């Protein structure tokens, strides 16, 4: 478990996203695979945790899931090539982020130096689809630094492994001729 969440819950969310990625075809929009993967990962994580007492919230269009006692929230983001790897530098979020992410990154940094636990820590389920290995690497990490619309520092990174994208686990759609 991490943050009171069974690893299977996180793996199921990542797997659901990967399955949605595989539902796109050559006829889909160029960005559909990544978009569908993110949408379904968010939905699956929140859908599994809400029945356990977690709250589904959205802050300025940022979908979050917040724990029962409000001490932890989790956002889902696509990450750079360093996501899920150790020793190759810290990952960043793939898409530019705004004031909400900057705000919780700064708040998390302050919490690390505070003796009182006064606010909600916002963690990020960060994943990266690696086309060369045909797998999704993922981690659950605590952002503590933000520059130029990117998370650039992490207080804690929990590397959770990868999920291969092979045909025996998923139905990969093929366009009809």
C-alpha positions in Angstrom: 0.0 0.0 0.0 1.0 3.6 -0.6 -1.0 6.5 0.9 -3.5 3.9 2.1 -4.1 2.7 -1.4 -3.6 -0.8 -2.6 -1.1 -1.0 -5.4 -3.7 -3.0 -7.4 -6.0 0.1 -7.5 -3.2 2.1 -9.1 -2.3 -0.7 -11.5 -5.9 -1.1 -12.5 -6.2 2.6 -13.3 -3.0 2.5 -15.4 -4.3 -0.6 -17.2 -7.6 1.0 -17.9 -5.9 3.9 -19.5 -3.7 1.7 -21.6 -6.7 -0.2 -22.7 -8.4 3.0 -23.8 -5.2 4.0 -25.7 -5.5 0.7 -27.6 -9.2 1.5 -28.5 -8.0 4.2 -30.9 -7.4 3.4 -34.5 -5.7 5.0 -37.5 -9.0 6.9 -38.1 -8.8 8.5 -34.7 -7.4 12.0 -34.2 -3.6 12.0 -33.9 -3.7 12.9 -30.2 -6.6 10.5 -29.4 -4.5 7.7 -28.0 -2.8 9.9 -25.3 -6.0 11.8 -24.6 -8.1 8.6 -24.2 -5.4 7.1 -22.0 -5.4 10.1 -19.6 -9.2 10.4 -19.5 -9.7 6.7 -18.6 -6.8 6.6 -16.1 -8.4 9.6 -14.2 -11.8 7.9 -14.4 -10.6 4.5 -13.2 -8.6 5.9 -10.3 -11.4 8.1 -9.1 -14.0 5.4 -9.8 -12.2 2.8 -7.6 -11.4 5.2 -4.7 -14.8 7.0 -4.4 -16.6 3.9 -3.1 -13.9 3.7 -0.4 -14.8 7.1 0.9 -12.5 9.3 -1.2 -14.1 12.5 -2.7 -14.1 13.3 -6.4 -13.2 17.0 -6.8 -12.2 19.3 -9.5 -10.1 22.5 -8.9 -10.2 24.8 -11.9 -10.5 21.9 -14.3 -7.9 19.8 -12.6 -9.5 16.5 -11.6 -8.5 15.2 -8.2 -9.4 12.5 -5.8 -9.2 13.4 -2.1 -8.8 11.0 0.8 -11.5 10.6 3.5 -9.6 12.6 6.1 -8.6 15.3 3.5 -4.8 14.8 4.1 -4.0 13.6 0.6 -5.3 14.4 -2.9 -4.1 12.8 -6.1 -3.9 14.2 -9.6 -3.1 12.2 -12.7 -0.6 13.5 -15.3 1.4 12.3 -18.2 5.1 12.5 -17.6 8.4 12.9 -19.4 10.7 10.1 -20.5 12.2 10.0 -17.0 9.0 8.9 -15.4 9.3 5.7 -13.6 13.1 5.6 -13.9 15.8 6.1 -11.3 19.2 7.7 -12.1 18.2 9.6 -15.2 17.1 12.8 -13.7 13.7 13.9 -12.3 10.7 13.6 -14.6 8.5 16.6 -15.4 4.9 16.7 -16.4 4.5 16.4 -20.1 1.9 19.2 -20.7 2.2 22.7 -19.4 0.4 23.3 -16.1 -0.9 26.5 -14.5 -1.5 28.2 -11.2 -3.3 25.3 -9.5 -0.4 22.9 -9.9 2.1 25.7 -9.1 0.1 26.4 -5.9 0.1 22.8 -4.6 3.7 22.3 -5.5 4.7 25.2 -3.3 2.3 24.1 -0.6 3.8 20.6 -0.6 7.3 22.1 -0.3 6.3 24.1 2.7 4.7 21.0 4.3 8.0 19.2 4.1 9.6 21.8 6.4 6.6 22.3 8.7 6.2 20.3 12.0 2.4 20.7 11.7 0.5 18.8 9.1 -2.0 21.6 8.3 -2.9 21.1 4.6 -3.7 18.5 2.0 -0.7 17.1 0.3 -1.3 16.8 -3.5 0.5 13.8 -5.0 0.7 13.0 -8.7 0.1 9.7 -10.4 2.6 10.3 -13.2 2.8 7.9 -16.1 4.7 7.7 -19.4 3.9 5.6 -22.4 7.2 4.5 -23.8 6.8 3.6 -27.5 10.2 1.9 -27.8 9.5 -0.6 -25.0 5.7 -0.6 -25.7 4.9 -0.2 -22.0 3.6 2.4 -19.5 6.0 3.3 -16.6 4.4 5.0 -13.6 5.0 6.4 -10.2 3.2 8.2 -7.4 5.2 11.3 -6.4 5.0 14.4 -4.3 5.8 17.6 -6.3 7.7 20.3 -4.5 9.1 22.5 -7.2 7.5 24.3 -10.1 9.1 26.4 -12.9 8.1 27.5 -16.3 4.8 25.6 -16.2 6.5 22.4 -15.2 6.9 20.4 -12.0 10.7 20.2 -11.7 11.3 18.8 -8.2 9.8 15.9 -6.2 10.0 15.5 -2.5 9.2 11.8 -2.7 9.1 9.5 -5.7 7.6 6.1 -5.4 8.4 4.1 -8.6 5.7 1.6 -9.2 7.0 -0.2 -12.2 5.6 -0.7 -15.7 2.8 -2.4 -17.5 3.6 -4.0 -20.9 1.3 -3.3 -23.8 1.0 -6.7 -25.4 -1.8 -8.1 -27.4 -2.4 -11.0 -25.0 -3.5 -8.6 -22.3 -5.6 -6.2 -24.5 -7.6 -6.3 -27.6 -5.7 -4.0 -29.9 -8.1 -2.7 -32.6 -7.0 -2.8 -36.2 -8.6 -0.6 -38.9 -10.8 -2.3 -41.4 -9.5 -2.0 -45.0 
